[in-house]
Amino acid sequence: MTPYPILVVTAVPAEADAVRAGLAPEEIVVEAVGVGPAAAAAGTARLLAGREYRAVLSVGIAGGFPDRAPVGSLVVATRSIAADLGAESPGGFLPIEELGFGSSVVETDPRLVKALRAALPEAVCGDVLTLATVTGTAGTAARLAARFPAAVAEAMEGHGVAVAAAGAGVPFAELRAISNPVGPRDRAAWRLGDAFAALRAAGPALDALP
């Protein structure tokens, strides 16, 4: 019996096009669902409701924390964390766990992570943060790095995809290509070409997933 395909969710069509290069289309379905955690969750839930999949991956470009994930590298998430899900307080940010409203963390599937690490031995492994507002200052970057010492990258969709996958009972993983350092926003310094090339090169690793 032919196994169910893998669903790869990206934010924008340019990411989807990079991922599709070199893939076997009958084994992996790649769809762009929009930018941000809400669009990612809604789009992934819609896709999962219409077809059976054996795994869901959030894939795309991301910012890398300096000295943790260099520009041009690939990142395999060990956890997907909604870093700005919580509340402000005079003493600092309160994550949703401290408010008693659930968890901001979704663990990635160990079998998928093991397969990705085996196929991509040079990839950086660690937590990937999801933020609705991406970092644009050195101060915010420093605060996030201190709050999340295992974080290697930040993006805008992973946690939304993860929540939808968990709701459908489908294993989840996240793979990111680093286009820029987390910190002051400088579009001129972004290396989108290198990040898209890294996504294209990761195709064989996706084909090899269980």
C-alpha beads as a LAMMPS data file, in Angstrom:
LAMMPS data file: protein, C-alpha beads

210 atoms
209 bonds

1 atom types
1 bond types

-500.0 500.0 xlo xhi
-500.0 500.0 ylo yhi
-500.0 500.0 zlo zhi

Masses

1 110.0

Atoms # bond

1 1 1 0.000 0.000 0.000
2 1 1 1.332 3.467 -0.912
3 1 1 2.073 5.470 2.265
4 1 1 0.329 8.731 2.916
5 1 1 2.330 11.734 1.678
6 1 1 4.132 14.297 3.814
7 1 1 2.713 17.820 4.004
8 1 1 5.233 20.656 3.862
9 1 1 3.807 24.042 4.834
10 1 1 5.541 27.307 3.914
11 1 1 4.530 30.907 4.416
12 1 1 5.025 32.292 0.888
13 1 1 5.130 30.836 -2.639
14 1 1 8.852 31.594 -3.082
15 1 1 9.635 29.239 -0.180
16 1 1 7.297 26.602 -1.595
17 1 1 8.975 26.821 -5.009
18 1 1 12.415 26.355 -3.444
19 1 1 11.271 23.322 -1.480
20 1 1 9.548 21.717 -4.478
21 1 1 12.757 21.679 -6.531
22 1 1 13.916 18.074 -6.828
23 1 1 11.090 16.533 -4.779
24 1 1 8.946 13.564 -5.749
25 1 1 5.512 15.256 -5.938
26 1 1 3.536 12.094 -5.188
27 1 1 5.374 11.674 -1.873
28 1 1 5.478 15.288 -0.617
29 1 1 2.792 17.963 -0.907
30 1 1 4.067 21.541 -0.582
31 1 1 1.645 24.391 0.117
32 1 1 2.067 28.081 0.971
33 1 1 -0.544 29.168 3.525
34 1 1 0.378 32.738 4.462
35 1 1 2.543 34.668 6.896
36 1 1 2.219 34.504 10.672
37 1 1 1.061 31.936 13.233
38 1 1 -2.679 32.481 12.684
39 1 1 -2.510 31.992 8.909
40 1 1 -0.193 29.026 9.398
41 1 1 -2.521 27.319 11.878
42 1 1 -5.665 27.953 9.839
43 1 1 -4.085 26.930 6.538
44 1 1 -2.533 23.782 7.963
45 1 1 -5.770 22.747 9.658
46 1 1 -7.633 23.203 6.365
47 1 1 -5.129 21.056 4.478
48 1 1 -5.142 18.340 7.125
49 1 1 -8.944 18.197 7.052
50 1 1 -8.955 17.438 3.340
51 1 1 -6.410 14.608 3.074
52 1 1 -4.463 12.070 5.112
53 1 1 -0.772 12.836 5.755
54 1 1 1.842 10.876 7.649
55 1 1 3.736 13.989 8.826
56 1 1 3.623 17.784 8.687
57 1 1 6.667 20.039 8.367
58 1 1 6.908 23.802 8.732
59 1 1 9.646 24.844 6.293
60 1 1 11.000 28.214 5.191
61 1 1 13.514 30.953 5.826
62 1 1 14.249 32.344 9.273
63 1 1 16.491 34.605 11.288
64 1 1 19.341 32.923 13.121
65 1 1 20.637 33.898 16.538
66 1 1 24.219 35.127 16.154
67 1 1 26.841 32.593 17.243
68 1 1 24.157 29.862 17.215
69 1 1 22.942 29.534 13.605
70 1 1 24.944 31.335 10.897
71 1 1 23.405 32.843 7.781
72 1 1 23.100 30.215 5.059
73 1 1 22.813 27.303 7.473
74 1 1 19.900 24.919 7.949
75 1 1 18.154 24.533 11.302
76 1 1 16.245 21.496 12.564
77 1 1 13.897 22.379 15.415
78 1 1 13.852 20.302 18.568
79 1 1 10.935 22.382 19.880
80 1 1 8.658 25.048 18.428
81 1 1 8.008 27.840 20.916
82 1 1 5.491 30.707 20.732
83 1 1 7.879 33.232 22.243
84 1 1 5.458 36.170 22.418
85 1 1 2.411 34.256 23.692
86 1 1 1.767 35.660 27.153
87 1 1 1.453 39.015 28.887
88 1 1 3.515 42.038 29.802
89 1 1 4.082 42.849 33.451
90 1 1 6.098 45.417 35.424
91 1 1 8.625 42.672 36.104
92 1 1 8.921 41.609 32.479
93 1 1 7.248 39.239 30.055
94 1 1 5.051 36.473 31.491
95 1 1 4.752 33.383 29.263
96 1 1 1.385 31.705 28.946
97 1 1 2.543 28.916 31.280
98 1 1 2.848 31.390 34.165
99 1 1 -0.639 32.692 33.411
100 1 1 -2.058 29.178 33.706
101 1 1 -3.507 29.146 30.192
102 1 1 -1.616 26.272 28.604
103 1 1 1.761 25.827 26.980
104 1 1 3.789 27.824 24.478
105 1 1 5.938 24.820 23.567
106 1 1 5.324 22.011 21.073
107 1 1 7.880 19.204 20.917
108 1 1 8.890 18.103 17.446
109 1 1 8.555 14.426 16.556
110 1 1 11.723 12.521 17.587
111 1 1 11.649 10.164 14.583
112 1 1 11.392 13.050 12.128
113 1 1 14.131 14.986 13.918
114 1 1 16.418 11.933 13.915
115 1 1 15.857 11.407 10.185
116 1 1 16.479 15.071 9.374
117 1 1 19.654 15.147 11.446
118 1 1 20.939 12.011 9.754
119 1 1 20.219 13.399 6.290
120 1 1 21.472 16.906 7.133
121 1 1 24.490 16.354 9.421
122 1 1 25.660 19.965 9.108
123 1 1 22.300 21.386 10.225
124 1 1 22.072 23.228 13.534
125 1 1 19.626 21.716 16.034
126 1 1 17.773 23.648 18.714
127 1 1 14.589 25.485 19.597
128 1 1 12.933 27.631 16.929
129 1 1 10.893 30.577 18.181
130 1 1 7.645 31.696 16.568
131 1 1 6.806 35.383 16.810
132 1 1 3.977 37.393 15.285
133 1 1 6.310 40.414 15.385
134 1 1 9.830 39.475 14.346
135 1 1 12.833 40.955 16.095
136 1 1 14.226 44.253 14.815
137 1 1 16.465 45.558 17.580
138 1 1 19.575 44.404 19.401
139 1 1 17.781 44.763 22.730
140 1 1 14.955 42.415 21.798
141 1 1 17.410 39.930 20.327
142 1 1 19.415 39.920 23.563
143 1 1 16.295 39.441 25.701
144 1 1 15.094 36.525 23.577
145 1 1 18.526 34.903 23.590
146 1 1 18.593 35.150 27.391
147 1 1 15.040 33.821 27.825
148 1 1 15.611 30.943 25.421
149 1 1 19.214 29.718 25.727
150 1 1 18.485 26.747 23.434
151 1 1 16.911 28.881 20.691
152 1 1 18.810 28.939 17.414
153 1 1 16.332 30.717 15.126
154 1 1 13.102 32.683 14.933
155 1 1 10.332 32.643 12.329
156 1 1 6.626 33.414 12.150
157 1 1 4.758 30.172 11.412
158 1 1 6.183 27.081 13.124
159 1 1 4.083 27.082 16.267
160 1 1 0.884 27.618 14.281
161 1 1 1.677 24.634 12.068
162 1 1 2.633 22.610 15.138
163 1 1 -0.662 23.323 16.920
164 1 1 -2.670 22.307 13.859
165 1 1 -0.642 19.119 13.475
166 1 1 -1.083 18.255 17.146
167 1 1 -4.833 18.797 16.866
168 1 1 -4.960 16.344 13.968
169 1 1 -2.677 13.824 15.670
170 1 1 -0.028 14.086 12.924
171 1 1 3.743 14.117 13.685
172 1 1 5.362 17.552 13.296
173 1 1 8.819 18.887 12.515
174 1 1 10.289 22.243 11.527
175 1 1 13.142 22.966 9.121
176 1 1 14.508 26.451 8.511
177 1 1 17.152 28.065 6.298
178 1 1 18.819 31.119 7.821
179 1 1 18.677 34.273 5.712
180 1 1 19.669 36.900 8.282
181 1 1 20.837 37.314 11.871
182 1 1 18.272 38.006 14.579
183 1 1 18.739 41.634 15.612
184 1 1 18.588 45.101 14.023
185 1 1 16.544 44.979 10.841
186 1 1 18.826 45.436 7.829
187 1 1 17.247 44.116 4.621
188 1 1 20.368 44.988 2.636
189 1 1 22.323 42.396 4.638
190 1 1 19.826 39.567 4.107
191 1 1 21.108 36.666 2.005
192 1 1 17.843 35.339 0.633
193 1 1 19.585 33.622 -2.269
194 1 1 21.714 31.559 0.091
195 1 1 18.687 30.644 2.200
196 1 1 16.627 29.544 -0.807
197 1 1 19.595 27.545 -2.105
198 1 1 19.786 25.782 1.260
199 1 1 16.072 24.918 1.050
200 1 1 16.538 23.476 -2.434
201 1 1 19.514 21.426 -1.253
202 1 1 17.439 19.993 1.602
203 1 1 15.034 18.282 -0.809
204 1 1 16.662 14.840 -0.625
205 1 1 16.389 14.956 3.171
206 1 1 12.636 15.500 2.914
207 1 1 12.319 12.642 0.434
208 1 1 14.048 10.358 2.939
209 1 1 11.679 11.043 5.860
210 1 1 9.827 8.072 7.380

Bonds

1 1 1 2
2 1 2 3
3 1 3 4
4 1 4 5
5 1 5 6
6 1 6 7
7 1 7 8
8 1 8 9
9 1 9 10
10 1 10 11
11 1 11 12
12 1 12 13
13 1 13 14
14 1 14 15
15 1 15 16
16 1 16 17
17 1 17 18
18 1 18 19
19 1 19 20
20 1 20 21
21 1 21 22
22 1 22 23
23 1 23 24
24 1 24 25
25 1 25 26
26 1 26 27
27 1 27 28
28 1 28 29
29 1 29 30
30 1 30 31
31 1 31 32
32 1 32 33
33 1 33 34
34 1 34 35
35 1 35 36
36 1 36 37
37 1 37 38
38 1 38 39
39 1 39 40
40 1 40 41
41 1 41 42
42 1 42 43
43 1 43 44
44 1 44 45
45 1 45 46
46 1 46 47
47 1 47 48
48 1 48 49
49 1 49 50
50 1 50 51
51 1 51 52
52 1 52 53
53 1 53 54
54 1 54 55
55 1 55 56
56 1 56 57
57 1 57 58
58 1 58 59
59 1 59 60
60 1 60 61
61 1 61 62
62 1 62 63
63 1 63 64
64 1 64 65
65 1 65 66
66 1 66 67
67 1 67 68
68 1 68 69
69 1 69 70
70 1 70 71
71 1 71 72
72 1 72 73
73 1 73 74
74 1 74 75
75 1 75 76
76 1 76 77
77 1 77 78
78 1 78 79
79 1 79 80
80 1 80 81
81 1 81 82
82 1 82 83
83 1 83 84
84 1 84 85
85 1 85 86
86 1 86 87
87 1 87 88
88 1 88 89
89 1 89 90
90 1 90 91
91 1 91 92
92 1 92 93
93 1 93 94
94 1 94 95
95 1 95 96
96 1 96 97
97 1 97 98
98 1 98 99
99 1 99 100
100 1 100 101
101 1 101 102
102 1 102 103
103 1 103 104
104 1 104 105
105 1 105 106
106 1 106 107
107 1 107 108
108 1 108 109
109 1 109 110
110 1 110 111
111 1 111 112
112 1 112 113
113 1 113 114
114 1 114 115
115 1 115 116
116 1 116 117
117 1 117 118
118 1 118 119
119 1 119 120
120 1 120 121
121 1 121 122
122 1 122 123
123 1 123 124
124 1 124 125
125 1 125 126
126 1 126 127
127 1 127 128
128 1 128 129
129 1 129 130
130 1 130 131
131 1 131 132
132 1 132 133
133 1 133 134
134 1 134 135
135 1 135 136
136 1 136 137
137 1 137 138
138 1 138 139
139 1 139 140
140 1 140 141
141 1 141 142
142 1 142 143
143 1 143 144
144 1 144 145
145 1 145 146
146 1 146 147
147 1 147 148
148 1 148 149
149 1 149 150
150 1 150 151
151 1 151 152
152 1 152 153
153 1 153 154
154 1 154 155
155 1 155 156
156 1 156 157
157 1 157 158
158 1 158 159
159 1 159 160
160 1 160 161
161 1 161 162
162 1 162 163
163 1 163 164
164 1 164 165
165 1 165 166
166 1 166 167
167 1 167 168
168 1 168 169
169 1 169 170
170 1 170 171
171 1 171 172
172 1 172 173
173 1 173 174
174 1 174 175
175 1 175 176
176 1 176 177
177 1 177 178
178 1 178 179
179 1 179 180
180 1 180 181
181 1 181 182
182 1 182 183
183 1 183 184
184 1 184 185
185 1 185 186
186 1 186 187
187 1 187 188
188 1 188 189
189 1 189 190
190 1 190 191
191 1 191 192
192 1 192 193
193 1 193 194
194 1 194 195
195 1 195 196
196 1 196 197
197 1 197 198
198 1 198 199
199 1 199 200
200 1 200 201
201 1 201 202
202 1 202 203
203 1 203 204
204 1 204 205
205 1 205 206
206 1 206 207
207 1 207 208
208 1 208 209
209 1 209 210
